[in-house]
Amino acid sequence: MKEQVKIHYDEECDVLYISFGEPRPSYAEDFEDGVYIRYDMETDALTGVTILDFSKRKNELKNMPWPFTFPTESVNEVVH
């Protein structure tokens, strides 16, 4: 079964949050300056991504070497 992807954009702080599956305790690793990938504390499974200064980075996202399929279409629906 495919995990549900939840996307939230905090316009005031210019931060994009992408979460995979149900919320669970996670830790973050610096993927690229201002981009953090979150992993499950117990299993190390991917739980989400946090992108700071999203409006400045959104055009670069497709070209980053993500360790997963980046949900570009879903992000475009949420962020206008």
Distance bins in CASP14 RR format, pairs under 12 A and 6 or more apart:
PFRMAT RR
TARGET T0000
AUTHOR 0000-0000-0000
RMODE 2
METHOD distances of the structure
MODEL  1
1 21 0 0 0 0 0 1 0 0 0 0 0
2 20 0 0 0 0 1 0 0 0 0 0 0
2 21 0 0 0 0 1 0 0 0 0 0 0
2 68 0 0 0 0 0 1 0 0 0 0 0
2 69 0 0 0 0 0 1 0 0 0 0 0
2 71 0 0 0 0 0 1 0 0 0 0 0
3 18 0 0 0 0 0 1 0 0 0 0 0
3 19 0 0 0 0 1 0 0 0 0 0 0
3 20 1 0 1 0 0 0 0 0 0 0 0
3 21 1 0 1 0 0 0 0 0 0 0 0
3 22 0 0 0 0 1 0 0 0 0 0 0
3 24 0 0 0 0 0 1 0 0 0 0 0
3 40 0 0 0 0 0 1 0 0 0 0 0
3 45 0 0 0 0 1 0 0 0 0 0 0
3 46 0 0 0 0 1 0 0 0 0 0 0
3 47 0 0 0 0 1 0 0 0 0 0 0
3 48 0 0 0 0 0 1 0 0 0 0 0
3 68 0 0 0 0 0 1 0 0 0 0 0
3 69 0 0 0 0 0 1 0 0 0 0 0
3 71 0 0 0 0 0 1 0 0 0 0 0
4 18 0 0 0 0 0 1 0 0 0 0 0
4 19 0 0 0 0 1 0 0 0 0 0 0
4 20 1 0 0 1 0 0 0 0 0 0 0
4 21 1 0 1 0 0 0 0 0 0 0 0
4 22 0 0 0 0 1 0 0 0 0 0 0
4 23 0 0 0 0 0 1 0 0 0 0 0
4 47 0 0 0 0 0 1 0 0 0 0 0
4 48 0 0 0 0 0 1 0 0 0 0 0
4 71 0 0 0 0 0 1 0 0 0 0 0
4 74 0 0 0 0 0 1 0 0 0 0 0
5 17 0 0 0 0 0 1 0 0 0 0 0
5 18 1 0 0 1 0 0 0 0 0 0 0
5 19 1 0 0 1 0 0 0 0 0 0 0
5 20 1 0 1 0 0 0 0 0 0 0 0
5 21 1 0 0 1 0 0 0 0 0 0 0
5 22 0 0 0 0 0 1 0 0 0 0 0
5 46 0 0 0 0 0 1 0 0 0 0 0
5 47 0 0 0 0 0 1 0 0 0 0 0
5 48 0 0 0 0 1 0 0 0 0 0 0
5 49 0 0 0 0 0 1 0 0 0 0 0
5 68 0 0 0 0 1 0 0 0 0 0 0
5 69 0 0 0 0 1 0 0 0 0 0 0
5 70 0 0 0 0 0 1 0 0 0 0 0
5 71 1 0 1 0 0 0 0 0 0 0 0
5 72 0 0 0 0 0 1 0 0 0 0 0
5 73 0 0 0 0 0 1 0 0 0 0 0
5 74 1 0 0 1 0 0 0 0 0 0 0
5 75 0 0 0 0 1 0 0 0 0 0 0
5 77 0 0 0 0 0 1 0 0 0 0 0
5 78 0 0 0 0 0 1 0 0 0 0 0
6 16 0 0 0 0 0 1 0 0 0 0 0
6 17 1 0 0 1 0 0 0 0 0 0 0
6 18 1 0 0 1 0 0 0 0 0 0 0
6 19 1 0 1 0 0 0 0 0 0 0 0
6 20 1 0 0 1 0 0 0 0 0 0 0
6 21 1 0 0 1 0 0 0 0 0 0 0
6 22 0 0 0 0 1 0 0 0 0 0 0
6 23 0 0 0 0 1 0 0 0 0 0 0
6 47 0 0 0 0 0 1 0 0 0 0 0
6 48 0 0 0 0 1 0 0 0 0 0 0
6 49 0 0 0 0 0 1 0 0 0 0 0
6 71 0 0 0 0 0 1 0 0 0 0 0
6 74 0 0 0 0 1 0 0 0 0 0 0
6 75 0 0 0 0 0 1 0 0 0 0 0
6 78 0 0 0 0 1 0 0 0 0 0 0
7 15 0 0 0 0 0 1 0 0 0 0 0
7 16 1 0 0 1 0 0 0 0 0 0 0
7 17 1 0 0 1 0 0 0 0 0 0 0
7 18 1 0 1 0 0 0 0 0 0 0 0
7 19 1 0 0 1 0 0 0 0 0 0 0
7 20 0 0 0 0 0 1 0 0 0 0 0
7 48 0 0 0 0 0 1 0 0 0 0 0
7 49 0 0 0 0 1 0 0 0 0 0 0
7 50 0 0 0 0 0 1 0 0 0 0 0
7 51 0 0 0 0 0 1 0 0 0 0 0
7 54 0 0 0 0 0 1 0 0 0 0 0
7 70 0 0 0 0 0 1 0 0 0 0 0
7 71 1 0 0 1 0 0 0 0 0 0 0
7 72 0 0 0 0 0 1 0 0 0 0 0
7 73 0 0 0 0 0 1 0 0 0 0 0
7 74 1 0 1 0 0 0 0 0 0 0 0
7 75 1 0 1 0 0 0 0 0 0 0 0
7 76 0 0 0 0 1 0 0 0 0 0 0
7 77 0 0 0 0 1 0 0 0 0 0 0
7 78 1 0 1 0 0 0 0 0 0 0 0
7 79 0 0 0 0 1 0 0 0 0 0 0
8 15 0 0 0 0 1 0 0 0 0 0 0
8 16 1 0 0 1 0 0 0 0 0 0 0
8 17 1 0 1 0 0 0 0 0 0 0 0
8 18 0 0 0 0 1 0 0 0 0 0 0
8 19 1 0 0 1 0 0 0 0 0 0 0
8 23 0 0 0 0 0 1 0 0 0 0 0
8 48 0 0 0 0 0 1 0 0 0 0 0
8 49 0 0 0 0 0 1 0 0 0 0 0
8 50 0 0 0 0 0 1 0 0 0 0 0
8 51 0 0 0 0 0 1 0 0 0 0 0
8 54 0 0 0 0 0 1 0 0 0 0 0
8 74 0 0 0 0 0 1 0 0 0 0 0
8 75 0 0 0 0 0 1 0 0 0 0 0
8 78 1 0 0 1 0 0 0 0 0 0 0
8 79 0 0 0 0 1 0 0 0 0 0 0
9 15 1 0 0 1 0 0 0 0 0 0 0
9 16 1 0 1 0 0 0 0 0 0 0 0
9 17 1 0 0 1 0 0 0 0 0 0 0
9 18 0 0 0 0 1 0 0 0 0 0 0
9 50 0 0 0 0 0 1 0 0 0 0 0
9 51 0 0 0 0 1 0 0 0 0 0 0
9 54 1 0 0 1 0 0 0 0 0 0 0
9 55 0 0 0 0 1 0 0 0 0 0 0
9 58 0 0 0 0 1 0 0 0 0 0 0
9 74 0 0 0 0 0 1 0 0 0 0 0
9 75 0 0 0 0 1 0 0 0 0 0 0
9 76 0 0 0 0 0 1 0 0 0 0 0
9 77 0 0 0 0 0 1 0 0 0 0 0
9 78 1 0 1 0 0 0 0 0 0 0 0
9 79 1 0 1 0 0 0 0 0 0 0 0
9 80 0 0 0 0 1 0 0 0 0 0 0
10 16 1 0 0 1 0 0 0 0 0 0 0
10 17 1 0 0 1 0 0 0 0 0 0 0
10 50 0 0 0 0 0 1 0 0 0 0 0
10 51 0 0 0 0 0 1 0 0 0 0 0
10 52 0 0 0 0 0 1 0 0 0 0 0
10 53 0 0 0 0 0 1 0 0 0 0 0
10 54 0 0 0 0 1 0 0 0 0 0 0
10 55 0 0 0 0 0 1 0 0 0 0 0
10 78 0 0 0 0 0 1 0 0 0 0 0
10 79 0 0 0 0 0 1 0 0 0 0 0
11 54 0 0 0 0 1 0 0 0 0 0 0
11 55 0 0 0 0 1 0 0 0 0 0 0
11 78 0 0 0 0 0 1 0 0 0 0 0
11 79 0 0 0 0 1 0 0 0 0 0 0
11 80 0 0 0 0 1 0 0 0 0 0 0
12 54 0 0 0 0 0 1 0 0 0 0 0
12 55 0 0 0 0 0 1 0 0 0 0 0
13 50 0 0 0 0 0 1 0 0 0 0 0
13 51 0 0 0 0 0 1 0 0 0 0 0
13 52 0 0 0 0 1 0 0 0 0 0 0
13 53 0 0 0 0 1 0 0 0 0 0 0
13 54 0 0 0 0 1 0 0 0 0 0 0
13 55 0 0 0 0 0 1 0 0 0 0 0
14 34 0 0 0 0 0 1 0 0 0 0 0
14 50 0 0 0 0 0 1 0 0 0 0 0
14 51 0 0 0 0 1 0 0 0 0 0 0
14 52 1 0 0 1 0 0 0 0 0 0 0
14 53 1 0 1 0 0 0 0 0 0 0 0
14 54 1 0 1 0 0 0 0 0 0 0 0
14 55 1 0 1 0 0 0 0 0 0 0 0
14 56 1 0 0 1 0 0 0 0 0 0 0
14 57 0 0 0 0 1 0 0 0 0 0 0
14 58 0 0 0 0 0 1 0 0 0 0 0
14 79 0 0 0 0 0 1 0 0 0 0 0
15 34 0 0 0 0 1 0 0 0 0 0 0
15 35 0 0 0 0 0 1 0 0 0 0 0
15 36 0 0 0 0 0 1 0 0 0 0 0
15 49 0 0 0 0 0 1 0 0 0 0 0
15 50 1 0 0 1 0 0 0 0 0 0 0
15 51 1 0 0 1 0 0 0 0 0 0 0
15 52 1 0 1 0 0 0 0 0 0 0 0
15 53 0 0 0 0 1 0 0 0 0 0 0
15 54 1 0 0 1 0 0 0 0 0 0 0
15 55 0 0 0 0 1 0 0 0 0 0 0
15 56 0 0 0 0 0 1 0 0 0 0 0
15 57 0 0 0 0 0 1 0 0 0 0 0
15 79 0 0 0 0 0 1 0 0 0 0 0
16 34 0 0 0 0 0 1 0 0 0 0 0
16 35 0 0 0 0 1 0 0 0 0 0 0
16 36 0 0 0 0 0 1 0 0 0 0 0
16 48 0 0 0 0 0 1 0 0 0 0 0
16 49 1 0 0 1 0 0 0 0 0 0 0
16 50 1 0 0 1 0 0 0 0 0 0 0
16 51 1 0 1 0 0 0 0 0 0 0 0
16 52 0 0 0 0 1 0 0 0 0 0 0
16 53 0 0 0 0 1 0 0 0 0 0 0
16 54 1 0 1 0 0 0 0 0 0 0 0
16 55 0 0 0 0 1 0 0 0 0 0 0
16 56 0 0 0 0 0 1 0 0 0 0 0
16 57 0 0 0 0 1 0 0 0 0 0 0
16 58 0 0 0 0 1 0 0 0 0 0 0
16 61 0 0 0 0 1 0 0 0 0 0 0
16 70 0 0 0 0 0 1 0 0 0 0 0
16 71 0 0 0 0 0 1 0 0 0 0 0
16 72 0 0 0 0 0 1 0 0 0 0 0
16 74 0 0 0 0 0 1 0 0 0 0 0
16 75 1 0 0 1 0 0 0 0 0 0 0
16 76 0 0 0 0 0 1 0 0 0 0 0
16 78 0 0 0 0 1 0 0 0 0 0 0
16 79 1 0 0 1 0 0 0 0 0 0 0
17 23 0 0 0 0 0 1 0 0 0 0 0
17 26 0 0 0 0 0 1 0 0 0 0 0
17 28 0 0 0 0 0 1 0 0 0 0 0
17 35 0 0 0 0 0 1 0 0 0 0 0
17 36 0 0 0 0 0 1 0 0 0 0 0
17 38 0 0 0 0 1 0 0 0 0 0 0
17 47 0 0 0 0 0 1 0 0 0 0 0
17 48 1 0 0 1 0 0 0 0 0 0 0
17 49 1 0 0 1 0 0 0 0 0 0 0
17 50 1 0 1 0 0 0 0 0 0 0 0
17 51 0 0 0 0 1 0 0 0 0 0 0
17 52 0 0 0 0 0 1 0 0 0 0 0
17 54 0 0 0 0 1 0 0 0 0 0 0
17 75 0 0 0 0 0 1 0 0 0 0 0
17 78 0 0 0 0 0 1 0 0 0 0 0
17 79 0 0 0 0 0 1 0 0 0 0 0
18 35 0 0 0 0 0 1 0 0 0 0 0
18 36 0 0 0 0 0 1 0 0 0 0 0
18 37 0 0 0 0 1 0 0 0 0 0 0
18 38 0 0 0 0 1 0 0 0 0 0 0
18 46 0 0 0 0 0 1 0 0 0 0 0
18 47 0 0 0 0 1 0 0 0 0 0 0
18 48 1 0 1 0 0 0 0 0 0 0 0
18 49 1 0 1 0 0 0 0 0 0 0 0
18 50 1 0 0 1 0 0 0 0 0 0 0
18 51 1 0 0 1 0 0 0 0 0 0 0
18 54 0 0 0 0 0 1 0 0 0 0 0
18 61 0 0 0 0 0 1 0 0 0 0 0
18 66 0 0 0 0 0 1 0 0 0 0 0
18 68 0 0 0 0 1 0 0 0 0 0 0
18 69 0 0 0 0 0 1 0 0 0 0 0
18 70 0 0 0 0 1 0 0 0 0 0 0
18 71 1 0 0 1 0 0 0 0 0 0 0
18 72 0 0 0 0 0 1 0 0 0 0 0
18 74 0 0 0 0 1 0 0 0 0 0 0
18 75 1 0 0 1 0 0 0 0 0 0 0
18 78 0 0 0 0 1 0 0 0 0 0 0
18 79 0 0 0 0 0 1 0 0 0 0 0
19 26 0 0 0 0 1 0 0 0 0 0 0
19 37 0 0 0 0 0 1 0 0 0 0 0
19 38 1 0 0 1 0 0 0 0 0 0 0
19 40 0 0 0 0 0 1 0 0 0 0 0
19 46 0 0 0 0 0 1 0 0 0 0 0
19 47 1 0 0 1 0 0 0 0 0 0 0
19 48 1 0 1 0 0 0 0 0 0 0 0
19 49 0 0 0 0 1 0 0 0 0 0 0
19 50 0 0 0 0 1 0 0 0 0 0 0
19 71 0 0 0 0 0 1 0 0 0 0 0
19 74 0 0 0 0 0 1 0 0 0 0 0
20 26 0 0 0 0 0 1 0 0 0 0 0
20 37 0 0 0 0 0 1 0 0 0 0 0
20 38 0 0 0 0 1 0 0 0 0 0 0
20 39 0 0 0 0 0 1 0 0 0 0 0
20 40 0 0 0 0 1 0 0 0 0 0 0
20 45 0 0 0 0 1 0 0 0 0 0 0
20 46 1 0 1 0 0 0 0 0 0 0 0
20 47 1 0 1 0 0 0 0 0 0 0 0
20 48 1 0 1 0 0 0 0 0 0 0 0
20 49 0 0 0 0 1 0 0 0 0 0 0
20 67 0 0 0 0 0 1 0 0 0 0 0
20 68 1 0 0 1 0 0 0 0 0 0 0
20 69 0 0 0 0 0 1 0 0 0 0 0
20 70 0 0 0 0 0 1 0 0 0 0 0
20 71 0 0 0 0 1 0 0 0 0 0 0
20 74 0 0 0 0 0 1 0 0 0 0 0
21 38 0 0 0 0 0 1 0 0 0 0 0
21 40 0 0 0 0 0 1 0 0 0 0 0
21 45 0 0 0 0 1 0 0 0 0 0 0
21 46 0 0 0 0 1 0 0 0 0 0 0
21 47 1 0 0 1 0 0 0 0 0 0 0
21 48 0 0 0 0 1 0 0 0 0 0 0
22 40 0 0 0 0 0 1 0 0 0 0 0
22 45 0 0 0 0 0 1 0 0 0 0 0
22 47 0 0 0 0 1 0 0 0 0 0 0
22 48 0 0 0 0 0 1 0 0 0 0 0
23 38 0 0 0 0 0 1 0 0 0 0 0
23 40 0 0 0 0 0 1 0 0 0 0 0
23 47 0 0 0 0 1 0 0 0 0 0 0
23 48 0 0 0 0 1 0 0 0 0 0 0
24 38 0 0 0 0 1 0 0 0 0 0 0
24 39 0 0 0 0 0 1 0 0 0 0 0
24 40 1 0 1 0 0 0 0 0 0 0 0
24 41 1 0 0 1 0 0 0 0 0 0 0
24 42 0 0 0 0 1 0 0 0 0 0 0
24 43 0 0 0 0 1 0 0 0 0 0 0
24 44 0 0 0 0 0 1 0 0 0 0 0
24 45 0 0 0 0 1 0 0 0 0 0 0
24 46 0 0 0 0 0 1 0 0 0 0 0
24 47 1 0 0 1 0 0 0 0 0 0 0
24 48 0 0 0 0 0 1 0 0 0 0 0
25 38 0 0 0 0 1 0 0 0 0 0 0
25 39 0 0 0 0 0 1 0 0 0 0 0
25 40 1 0 0 1 0 0 0 0 0 0 0
25 41 1 0 1 0 0 0 0 0 0 0 0
25 42 1 0 0 1 0 0 0 0 0 0 0
25 43 0 0 0 0 0 1 0 0 0 0 0
25 45 0 0 0 0 0 1 0 0 0 0 0
25 47 0 0 0 0 1 0 0 0 0 0 0
26 36 0 0 0 0 0 1 0 0 0 0 0
26 37 0 0 0 0 1 0 0 0 0 0 0
26 38 1 0 1 0 0 0 0 0 0 0 0
26 39 1 0 1 0 0 0 0 0 0 0 0
26 40 1 0 1 0 0 0 0 0 0 0 0
26 41 1 0 0 1 0 0 0 0 0 0 0
26 42 0 0 0 0 1 0 0 0 0 0 0
26 43 0 0 0 0 0 1 0 0 0 0 0
26 44 0 0 0 0 1 0 0 0 0 0 0
26 45 0 0 0 0 1 0 0 0 0 0 0
26 46 0 0 0 0 1 0 0 0 0 0 0
26 47 1 0 1 0 0 0 0 0 0 0 0
26 48 1 0 0 1 0 0 0 0 0 0 0
26 49 0 0 0 0 0 1 0 0 0 0 0
26 50 0 0 0 0 0 1 0 0 0 0 0
27 36 0 0 0 0 1 0 0 0 0 0 0
27 37 0 0 0 0 1 0 0 0 0 0 0
27 38 1 0 0 1 0 0 0 0 0 0 0
27 39 1 0 1 0 0 0 0 0 0 0 0
27 40 0 0 0 0 1 0 0 0 0 0 0
27 41 1 0 1 0 0 0 0 0 0 0 0
27 42 0 0 0 0 0 1 0 0 0 0 0
27 43 0 0 0 0 0 1 0 0 0 0 0
27 44 0 0 0 0 1 0 0 0 0 0 0
27 45 0 0 0 0 0 1 0 0 0 0 0
27 46 0 0 0 0 0 1 0 0 0 0 0
27 47 0 0 0 0 1 0 0 0 0 0 0
27 48 0 0 0 0 0 1 0 0 0 0 0
27 50 0 0 0 0 0 1 0 0 0 0 0
28 34 0 0 0 0 0 1 0 0 0 0 0
28 35 0 0 0 0 1 0 0 0 0 0 0
28 36 1 0 1 0 0 0 0 0 0 0 0
28 37 1 0 0 1 0 0 0 0 0 0 0
28 38 1 0 1 0 0 0 0 0 0 0 0
28 39 1 0 0 1 0 0 0 0 0 0 0
28 40 0 0 0 0 0 1 0 0 0 0 0
28 41 0 0 0 0 0 1 0 0 0 0 0
28 46 0 0 0 0 0 1 0 0 0 0 0
28 47 0 0 0 0 1 0 0 0 0 0 0
28 48 0 0 0 0 1 0 0 0 0 0 0
28 49 0 0 0 0 1 0 0 0 0 0 0
28 50 1 0 0 1 0 0 0 0 0 0 0
28 51 0 0 0 0 0 1 0 0 0 0 0
28 52 0 0 0 0 0 1 0 0 0 0 0
29 35 0 0 0 0 1 0 0 0 0 0 0
29 36 1 0 0 1 0 0 0 0 0 0 0
29 37 1 0 1 0 0 0 0 0 0 0 0
29 38 1 0 0 1 0 0 0 0 0 0 0
29 39 1 0 0 1 0 0 0 0 0 0 0
29 44 0 0 0 0 0 1 0 0 0 0 0
29 46 0 0 0 0 0 1 0 0 0 0 0
29 47 0 0 0 0 0 1 0 0 0 0 0
29 48 0 0 0 0 0 1 0 0 0 0 0
29 49 0 0 0 0 0 1 0 0 0 0 0
29 50 0 0 0 0 0 1 0 0 0 0 0
29 67 0 0 0 0 0 1 0 0 0 0 0
30 36 1 0 0 1 0 0 0 0 0 0 0
30 37 0 0 0 0 1 0 0 0 0 0 0
30 38 0 0 0 0 0 1 0 0 0 0 0
30 49 0 0 0 0 0 1 0 0 0 0 0
30 50 0 0 0 0 0 1 0 0 0 0 0
30 51 0 0 0 0 0 1 0 0 0 0 0
30 52 0 0 0 0 0 1 0 0 0 0 0
31 37 1 0 1 0 0 0 0 0 0 0 0
31 38 0 0 0 0 1 0 0 0 0 0 0
31 39 0 0 0 0 0 1 0 0 0 0 0
31 46 0 0 0 0 0 1 0 0 0 0 0
31 48 0 0 0 0 0 1 0 0 0 0 0
31 49 1 0 0 1 0 0 0 0 0 0 0
31 50 0 0 0 0 1 0 0 0 0 0 0
31 51 0 0 0 0 1 0 0 0 0 0 0
31 52 0 0 0 0 0 1 0 0 0 0 0
31 57 0 0 0 0 0 1 0 0 0 0 0
31 61 0 0 0 0 0 1 0 0 0 0 0
31 64 1 0 0 1 0 0 0 0 0 0 0
31 65 0 0 0 0 1 0 0 0 0 0 0
31 66 0 0 0 0 1 0 0 0 0 0 0
31 67 0 0 0 0 1 0 0 0 0 0 0
31 68 0 0 0 0 0 1 0 0 0 0 0
31 70 0 0 0 0 0 1 0 0 0 0 0
32 49 0 0 0 0 0 1 0 0 0 0 0
32 50 0 0 0 0 0 1 0 0 0 0 0
32 51 0 0 0 0 1 0 0 0 0 0 0
32 52 0 0 0 0 0 1 0 0 0 0 0
32 53 0 0 0 0 0 1 0 0 0 0 0
32 57 0 0 0 0 1 0 0 0 0 0 0
32 60 0 0 0 0 1 0 0 0 0 0 0
32 61 0 0 0 0 0 1 0 0 0 0 0
32 63 0 0 0 0 0 1 0 0 0 0 0
32 64 1 0 0 1 0 0 0 0 0 0 0
32 65 0 0 0 0 1 0 0 0 0 0 0
32 66 0 0 0 0 0 1 0 0 0 0 0
32 67 0 0 0 0 0 1 0 0 0 0 0
33 51 0 0 0 0 0 1 0 0 0 0 0
33 52 0 0 0 0 1 0 0 0 0 0 0
33 53 0 0 0 0 1 0 0 0 0 0 0
33 56 0 0 0 0 0 1 0 0 0 0 0
33 57 0 0 0 0 1 0 0 0 0 0 0
33 60 0 0 0 0 0 1 0 0 0 0 0
33 64 0 0 0 0 0 1 0 0 0 0 0
34 49 0 0 0 0 0 1 0 0 0 0 0
34 50 0 0 0 0 1 0 0 0 0 0 0
34 51 1 0 0 1 0 0 0 0 0 0 0
34 52 1 0 1 0 0 0 0 0 0 0 0
34 53 1 0 0 1 0 0 0 0 0 0 0
34 54 0 0 0 0 1 0 0 0 0 0 0
34 56 0 0 0 0 0 1 0 0 0 0 0
34 57 0 0 0 0 1 0 0 0 0 0 0
34 60 0 0 0 0 0 1 0 0 0 0 0
34 64 0 0 0 0 0 1 0 0 0 0 0
35 48 0 0 0 0 0 1 0 0 0 0 0
35 49 1 0 0 1 0 0 0 0 0 0 0
35 50 1 0 0 1 0 0 0 0 0 0 0
35 51 1 0 1 0 0 0 0 0 0 0 0
35 52 1 0 0 1 0 0 0 0 0 0 0
35 53 0 0 0 0 1 0 0 0 0 0 0
35 54 0 0 0 0 1 0 0 0 0 0 0
35 56 0 0 0 0 0 1 0 0 0 0 0
35 57 1 0 0 1 0 0 0 0 0 0 0
35 58 0 0 0 0 0 1 0 0 0 0 0
35 60 0 0 0 0 1 0 0 0 0 0 0
35 61 0 0 0 0 1 0 0 0 0 0 0
35 64 1 0 0 1 0 0 0 0 0 0 0
35 65 0 0 0 0 0 1 0 0 0 0 0
35 66 0 0 0 0 1 0 0 0 0 0 0
35 67 0 0 0 0 0 1 0 0 0 0 0
35 70 0 0 0 0 0 1 0 0 0 0 0
36 46 0 0 0 0 0 1 0 0 0 0 0
36 47 0 0 0 0 0 1 0 0 0 0 0
36 48 0 0 0 0 1 0 0 0 0 0 0
36 49 1 0 0 1 0 0 0 0 0 0 0
36 50 1 0 1 0 0 0 0 0 0 0 0
36 51 1 0 0 1 0 0 0 0 0 0 0
36 52 1 0 0 1 0 0 0 0 0 0 0
37 44 0 0 0 0 0 1 0 0 0 0 0
37 45 0 0 0 0 0 1 0 0 0 0 0
37 46 1 0 0 1 0 0 0 0 0 0 0
37 47 0 0 0 0 1 0 0 0 0 0 0
37 48 1 0 0 1 0 0 0 0 0 0 0
37 49 1 0 1 0 0 0 0 0 0 0 0
37 50 0 0 0 0 1 0 0 0 0 0 0
37 51 0 0 0 0 1 0 0 0 0 0 0
37 64 0 0 0 0 0 1 0 0 0 0 0
37 65 0 0 0 0 0 1 0 0 0 0 0
37 66 0 0 0 0 1 0 0 0 0 0 0
37 67 1 0 0 1 0 0 0 0 0 0 0
37 68 0 0 0 0 1 0 0 0 0 0 0
37 70 0 0 0 0 0 1 0 0 0 0 0
38 44 0 0 0 0 0 1 0 0 0 0 0
38 45 0 0 0 0 1 0 0 0 0 0 0
38 46 1 0 0 1 0 0 0 0 0 0 0
38 47 1 0 1 0 0 0 0 0 0 0 0
38 48 1 0 1 0 0 0 0 0 0 0 0
38 49 1 0 0 1 0 0 0 0 0 0 0
38 50 1 0 0 1 0 0 0 0 0 0 0
38 51 0 0 0 0 0 1 0 0 0 0 0
38 67 0 0 0 0 0 1 0 0 0 0 0
38 68 0 0 0 0 0 1 0 0 0 0 0
39 45 1 0 0 1 0 0 0 0 0 0 0
39 46 1 0 0 1 0 0 0 0 0 0 0
39 47 1 0 0 1 0 0 0 0 0 0 0
39 48 0 0 0 0 1 0 0 0 0 0 0
39 49 0 0 0 0 0 1 0 0 0 0 0
39 67 0 0 0 0 0 1 0 0 0 0 0
39 68 0 0 0 0 0 1 0 0 0 0 0
40 46 1 0 0 1 0 0 0 0 0 0 0
40 47 1 0 1 0 0 0 0 0 0 0 0
40 48 0 0 0 0 1 0 0 0 0 0 0
41 47 0 0 0 0 1 0 0 0 0 0 0
44 67 0 0 0 0 0 1 0 0 0 0 0
45 67 0 0 0 0 0 1 0 0 0 0 0
45 68 0 0 0 0 0 1 0 0 0 0 0
46 66 0 0 0 0 1 0 0 0 0 0 0
46 67 1 0 0 1 0 0 0 0 0 0 0
46 68 1 0 1 0 0 0 0 0 0 0 0
46 69 0 0 0 0 0 1 0 0 0 0 0
46 70 0 0 0 0 0 1 0 0 0 0 0
47 68 0 0 0 0 0 1 0 0 0 0 0
48 66 0 0 0 0 0 1 0 0 0 0 0
48 67 0 0 0 0 0 1 0 0 0 0 0
48 68 0 0 0 0 1 0 0 0 0 0 0
48 70 0 0 0 0 0 1 0 0 0 0 0
48 71 0 0 0 0 0 1 0 0 0 0 0
49 57 0 0 0 0 0 1 0 0 0 0 0
49 61 0 0 0 0 1 0 0 0 0 0 0
49 64 0 0 0 0 0 1 0 0 0 0 0
49 66 0 0 0 0 1 0 0 0 0 0 0
49 67 0 0 0 0 1 0 0 0 0 0 0
49 68 0 0 0 0 1 0 0 0 0 0 0
49 69 0 0 0 0 0 1 0 0 0 0 0
49 70 0 0 0 0 1 0 0 0 0 0 0
49 71 0 0 0 0 1 0 0 0 0 0 0
49 75 0 0 0 0 0 1 0 0 0 0 0
50 57 0 0 0 0 0 1 0 0 0 0 0
51 57 1 0 0 1 0 0 0 0 0 0 0
51 58 0 0 0 0 1 0 0 0 0 0 0
51 60 0 0 0 0 1 0 0 0 0 0 0
51 61 1 0 0 1 0 0 0 0 0 0 0
51 64 0 0 0 0 1 0 0 0 0 0 0
51 66 0 0 0 0 0 1 0 0 0 0 0
51 70 0 0 0 0 0 1 0 0 0 0 0
51 75 0 0 0 0 1 0 0 0 0 0 0
51 79 0 0 0 0 0 1 0 0 0 0 0
53 60 0 0 0 0 0 1 0 0 0 0 0
53 61 0 0 0 0 0 1 0 0 0 0 0
54 60 0 0 0 0 0 1 0 0 0 0 0
54 61 0 0 0 0 1 0 0 0 0 0 0
54 75 0 0 0 0 1 0 0 0 0 0 0
54 78 0 0 0 0 0 1 0 0 0 0 0
54 79 1 0 0 1 0 0 0 0 0 0 0
55 61 0 0 0 0 0 1 0 0 0 0 0
55 75 0 0 0 0 0 1 0 0 0 0 0
55 79 0 0 0 0 1 0 0 0 0 0 0
55 80 0 0 0 0 0 1 0 0 0 0 0
57 63 0 0 0 0 0 1 0 0 0 0 0
57 64 0 0 0 0 1 0 0 0 0 0 0
57 70 0 0 0 0 0 1 0 0 0 0 0
57 75 0 0 0 0 0 1 0 0 0 0 0
57 79 0 0 0 0 0 1 0 0 0 0 0
58 64 0 0 0 0 0 1 0 0 0 0 0
58 70 0 0 0 0 0 1 0 0 0 0 0
58 72 0 0 0 0 1 0 0 0 0 0 0
58 75 1 0 0 1 0 0 0 0 0 0 0
58 76 0 0 0 0 1 0 0 0 0 0 0
58 78 0 0 0 0 0 1 0 0 0 0 0
58 79 1 0 0 1 0 0 0 0 0 0 0
58 80 0 0 0 0 0 1 0 0 0 0 0
59 72 0 0 0 0 0 1 0 0 0 0 0
59 75 0 0 0 0 0 1 0 0 0 0 0
59 76 0 0 0 0 0 1 0 0 0 0 0
59 79 0 0 0 0 0 1 0 0 0 0 0
60 66 0 0 0 0 0 1 0 0 0 0 0
60 70 0 0 0 0 0 1 0 0 0 0 0
60 72 0 0 0 0 0 1 0 0 0 0 0
61 69 0 0 0 0 0 1 0 0 0 0 0
61 70 1 0 0 1 0 0 0 0 0 0 0
61 71 0 0 0 0 1 0 0 0 0 0 0
61 72 1 0 0 1 0 0 0 0 0 0 0
61 73 0 0 0 0 0 1 0 0 0 0 0
61 74 0 0 0 0 0 1 0 0 0 0 0
61 75 1 0 0 1 0 0 0 0 0 0 0
61 76 0 0 0 0 0 1 0 0 0 0 0
61 79 0 0 0 0 0 1 0 0 0 0 0
62 69 0 0 0 0 0 1 0 0 0 0 0
62 70 1 0 0 1 0 0 0 0 0 0 0
62 71 0 0 0 0 0 1 0 0 0 0 0
62 72 1 0 0 1 0 0 0 0 0 0 0
62 73 0 0 0 0 0 1 0 0 0 0 0
62 75 0 0 0 0 0 1 0 0 0 0 0
62 76 0 0 0 0 0 1 0 0 0 0 0
63 70 0 0 0 0 1 0 0 0 0 0 0
63 72 0 0 0 0 0 1 0 0 0 0 0
64 70 1 0 0 1 0 0 0 0 0 0 0
64 72 0 0 0 0 0 1 0 0 0 0 0
66 72 0 0 0 0 0 1 0 0 0 0 0
70 76 0 0 0 0 0 1 0 0 0 0 0
71 77 0 0 0 0 1 0 0 0 0 0 0
71 78 0 0 0 0 1 0 0 0 0 0 0
71 79 0 0 0 0 0 1 0 0 0 0 0
72 78 0 0 0 0 0 1 0 0 0 0 0
72 79 0 0 0 0 0 1 0 0 0 0 0
73 79 0 0 0 0 0 1 0 0 0 0 0
END
